[in-house]
Amino acid sequence: MSAPIVLIRHDDAPTDDRVQAHLERAGYDIVTRRPYRGEAIDIDHLGGAVVFGGLYNAYGVDEHPFLRDEYRLIARALDAGVPLLGICQGAQMIAWHLGAEVGPPPDNVHEFGCYELVPTVEAGDFLPAPIHVVQSHWHGFGLPAGATRLASSALYPNQAFSIGDRVFGLQFHAEVTPAGFRRMQERGDWRYGLPGAQSRDEQSRLLALHDTAQAAWFNGFLAKLFPPLA
């Protein structure tokens, strides 16, 4: 059996996201770790890794020492050349590890809802045309040295980057199903009314319009990064 794909999660939410579903369908051995609980990460037996979003600051290693273990995983994946996907906090961590700035923008604007994502000239087949995607963040990342910027939004210019064809950082949450986004709305209700955040009604309206396209795009992306084994 091939080495497992390690999934790093930062909360106790149900694992009903599109990454989990794709890897199961594609026949991968999956190992889930929650380092904030004290769970150890085996970085020597690694076929790939996905670092999910969360509420921890990428630079908060002194406050949250378990992040050091996650950075060791990121370093191992980069050195080994295996597929590595960072989503939201995970993308910020990859960028931070590679020397880019991470943090809130000067205007403290939030993206919370469903926002248009626009491909850059360099995006190629990563994103052929604009789509709407789920967002839930108020930090962003700079572009790491050697990375290619792939997408932007009106509020955050760096929405996706790649390093080669096996390392990707995504600021947005295309992995989230409608059920998962409803949980985001419940957990993030304190953010309604903040600069940039959409109202709950607007979020739900836009997700109903755009989630089918978001899912189709993201599942296609995952199929390239983690091709089916059988």
N, C-alpha and C positions, 0 to 999 in steps of 0.2 A: 504494500500500500504506500502511496506517496505521502510525503510529509504533510502535516495538517495545515490548514489555514487558521491562524490565530485571530480571534475576534476580541478586541479590547472594548469593553462597555463601561460606561461611567454612571449607570443608574440601574435600578431594579425593574425597569419597565418591561413589559412583555416583548419577546424577541420575534415579533410578527412583521419585521421590516423586509424590504425587498432584497437586501444583501443576504440575509439568512435564507430566504426562500430560494434565491438563485443557487447558492452554494449547495443546498440540499438537493435541488433538482439536478445539478450538474455532477453530483456524485462525489463531492469533496468530503474528506474527514475534517470536521470542524471542532476546534477547541476554543471555548469561550472563557475569558478571564476577566475578572473585575478586581483590578489591583487595589482599588480603594477599600476593598474588604480584606486586604492582606493576601489575596491569591497570587501565587508565584507564577511567573511566565517562563516557559522553557524556550529560550532563544536559540538553542542548538538544533532543534528538530522543527524546522520552519519551512513550510512550502509557500507561505505568503501571509499577509497580515492586513487587517482592516482596523483602524482606530476610529471609533465612533465619536460623536459629539458629546458634550457635557457642559457642566457649569464651572469647570476648573480652568483657571488661567494657564495658558501654555508656559508662562514664565514663573509659575507659582511653585517651583520645586522645593523651596524652603518651607513653605506653608503646608505643602502636600508632598512629602518625600516619595510616596509611591510613584509619582510621575517620573522619577529617575529610572525606575524599572521599565516604564513605557518608552522612555528615550533610548534605553539600551536595546529594546526591541526594534525601534525605528532604525537605529544605527546598524543592527544586525541585518535587517531586511535590505537596507541600502547596500551594504557591503556584499550581501549574498546575491543581489540582483533578482530577488523574487518579487512578485507583485505586491505592491504596497499602496493602499488606499486610505487617505485621511479625509474624514468628513467633519466639517465645522471645526470643533476643537481639535480633531485629529489633523486636519489640514494646517491649522495654526501651529500645531506641534511640529509637524514636518518642516514648515517654513522656519520656525524658531530654531530648530536643531541645525538648520543649514545657514543660520546667520541673519535671517530676515527679521524685520521689526514686526511685532504683533501687539495689538492693543486697540482701544477705542479710537475712533476718528475724532478730530478736534471739535466737531459739532455734536458729538455724542448721539448721532442718529442711529436708530434701530431698524433692522429689517425683521419684521414679524408678520408673516402672512405668505402671500403668493405673488412673486415679483417676476418681471420679465428678465430673462437671461439672454445676453447678446454675444454671439461668437466674435472673437478677434479675427484678424486676417490670418493669423497663424493657426487657427483652430483646426483647419482641415476637416477630416471626417469625424472628429470628436463631437462637434456640434454644427451640423450643416446649416441650421437656421435658428432664429430666436425661438425660445420656449419660455413658458412660465414655470417656475419651480418654487417649492416650499423653502422659506427662510425662517430662521429663528436665532438671531445673534445680534450682538452689539460691539463685538470686536472684529477686526479684520487682520489681514496679513500682508506684508510686503512680499515682493517676488524674490525668491531665493536666487542666488547666483547659479547660472546654468539652467534655470527653469524657463519654460515657455508659457506665457500667459495665454489662456485659452478662452476666457469668457469674462464679461463684466456686467454690472447692472448700473442703473442710474445713480444709486447711492454708494455702492462699493465697487471701485474699478477692478479690483482683483477678486474674481469669483472662482477661478479654477486655474490650476497650473499643472504641467507635466514635466517630468525629468526622464528623458528617454520615452520608452513605450510601456514601462512597467510601474512607474511611480506617478500617482495623481493625488492632488489635493483639491477638494471641492468645499467651498464655503457653504453651500446650500444642502438641503435635505431631500434630495430626490428619492432616497431610500424609504421615506416615510409613507405609509399607506394612509388613506382617509381616517381609519380608526386611530392610527398613531398620531395623526395631526390633531384629532379631537383631544387626545391626551395632552398634547402641547398647548392647546388653547386653554385647557383647565389649569395646567401648571403655570402658564404665563399670563394669567388674567391681570396681574398687576401691571403689565406692560401696555395695556390699551390706553391710548391717549398720549403715549410718549412720542417724541419726534420720529417720524418715519413709519411707525407701526400702523398697520391697517386695522380697521374696526373688525370685530368678530363677524359681523354680517358680510363685510366685503371679503374677508378671508374665505368664508364658506362659499360665497358666490364664485369667486375666482377658482377655488380648488375644484368645484363641480365642473367648471368649464374646461379646466386644463389638466386634471390629474391623469386622464387616459393617455394624453400625449407625453406627459412627464414619465409615466411608468414605462411606456414603450421605448422612449429614448434611453432611460436608465438601464432597463433590462438588456438592451442592445449593447450598451457600454460595458456592463458586467460580463456579458458573454464574450467580449473581446479580451478583457483583463483576466477573467477566470473562465477559460473555455471549458465546455463540458468534457468530462473524462471518458464518457462512453458514447 
